[in-house]
């Protein structure tokens, strides 16, 4: 029996939870402040991630219980911003800082493959076509860029 999109999508909040533990446990806020000229406290990190998880769980519930294209698109848009593009972010910041970016391990081992598989399953199960998945991932990129700009650099470019 093949895994369906509506069931597999729950791997995304699970991966997100593990990733937040890695980031917090290895000092992501302090690392960002030191290496990326960000301004982030541990409290802000936890508050933002609690909010992002609440949105992800809400969209996961909607997309898993419904069959609309809109629910799948919004879920993949939000989830790709928080997972796939977060993987790209950790990879880039590791290279830029020449230092382990806290969160890189779970982003590499979980975020990248889980995001790709969710997109593949969305197409296979006809929740979205390829253009819809790519569009959702483009929305996710915009979300991630805004979160970095607003949340880490407070509307300035360092």
PyMOL commands that set and color helices and strands:
alter all, ss='L'
color gray80, all
select helices_A, chain A and resi 5-8+10-25+28-35+42-65+69-82+84-97+104-124+130-152
alter helices_A, ss='H'
color red, helices_A
deselect
rebuild
show_as cartoon
